[in-house]
Amino acid sequence: MLATAIAEKNAYAVALENFDLAANALELEENIRAMIKYPERILTVSIPVRMDTGKVVRFEGYRVQHSTQRGPAKGGIRYHPNVTIDEVKALATWMTWKCAVVNIPYGGGKGGITCNPKEMSQGELERMTRRYASAILPIIGPSKDIPAPDVYTTPQIMAWIMDTYSMNLGYPVTGVVTGKPIALGGSLGRNEATARGCFYTTRGSLEHLNIPLQGARVVVQGFGNAGSIAAILFHEAGGKVIACSDTRGCICNANGLDIPAVVEFKKATGSVAGFPGADWLKPEELLALDCEVLIPAALENAITEENAAAVHARIVAEAANGPVTPEADRIFDQQGIFLIPDILCNAGGVTVSYFEWVQDENHLFWDENDVNAKLEKIMVRSFNDVLKIHLDKRVNMRLAANMLGVSRVAEACRLRGLYP
Ligand code: NAD
């Protein structure tokens, strides 16, 4: 693991702190706070898996439904050695505000298994996934809670969950998960959606700050689904991606990396490390590069009070969930760095997941241009909604986005009249 990896900061504490800041700014009544702040349902499951050696290993898995005030719970499933119940609670909480910011009819949920998928065979992964799906089956479903991919989970893994659920019900239920393969009711454009949303909101931020996109220097931490596709989009739009990284290394070229070649290199070797025609960097040097746009697209707590002052970007676009801590936010405010908060910046993924679910439930599929056009409309509108609060209320973009998300959930709660 690289040195910048995760400082020990409890993501759930960050999620609660950000909620309190938004609730205070909105002067939200205590009764509503009590109703919407904490997860509605938390499930921990034991997942015994027969490994290829014949030995049975027990994994622990989670599914958290933070909110169903505005619709069914919605959120990804993460397979990672650092998954904890608090991390899943934090990610579920962020999903609630995120779905409300882009105004799609979902609450928030998240799931995860503490495991190292990189060390597991396909057979082991499939058995673990199916057992996990069975264990959480009573609380998921197209009208209850709809999982999706997150870190180290794939369309294939979603297909296994869909199949396990359908086998139990006795008929195909494609709408139980999103991020599925296209052949099983997946949506065109879903794979690129998170990165597209990041691109649209960053483009809006560049315009707002009067910085040309042409030639804008972009740095990407984390070259997975979100990060690598964001790099391609900026490259295609005339930006200059000068550095990127994954768990094995960071590469840099001040004249701009040949991103399609980096993508091919990573496909062939499993990493960006060793890409010819680029210099090596230390992880802390990558985050400190002079650039117009820094995109943390790996995991939580990449930028903390320890390294925030070293950041020399005009815009930080949070493609990852929770990469910048509240202390780092305050340092960015002092430095005049414009932050696009995660619940806005990476909301393109859940938005196209919503489109996928709508298509599945209606058995009618859209072409890719349709998906992308609808996504762009929602992302541009949501960016402008948050920017307006930022400017009108003179609060930073994180607080503005949280205020928008929390106020919409509070309004739903008030209208439902769910007081005890
Ligand atoms: P992914 O598994 O496809 O990619 C993660 C990448 O980050 C990998 O390349 C990995 O090597 C790299 N990485 C991990 N730790 C790193 C470190 N310390 N330094 C540098 N690189 C590191 O995952 P993803 O789907 O792209 O998700 C990345 C982030 O985006 C997560 O926070 C996730 O919650 C968020 N996100 C993803 C989606 C989506 O649709 N995929 C949607 C919303 C948010």
Boltz pocket constraint, residues with backbone or C-beta under 6 A from the ligand:
constraints:
  - pocket:
      binder: B
      contacts: [[A, 2], [A, 4], [A, 5], [A, 6], [A, 149], [A, 150], [A, 151], [A, 152], [A, 153], [A, 190], [A, 191], [A, 194], [A, 221], [A, 222], [A, 223], [A, 224], [A, 225], [A, 226], [A, 227], [A, 245], [A, 246], [A, 247], [A, 248], [A, 249], [A, 283], [A, 297], [A, 298], [A, 299], [A, 300], [A, 319], [A, 320], [A, 321], [A, 322], [A, 346], [A, 347], [A, 349], [A, 350]]
      max_distance: 6.0
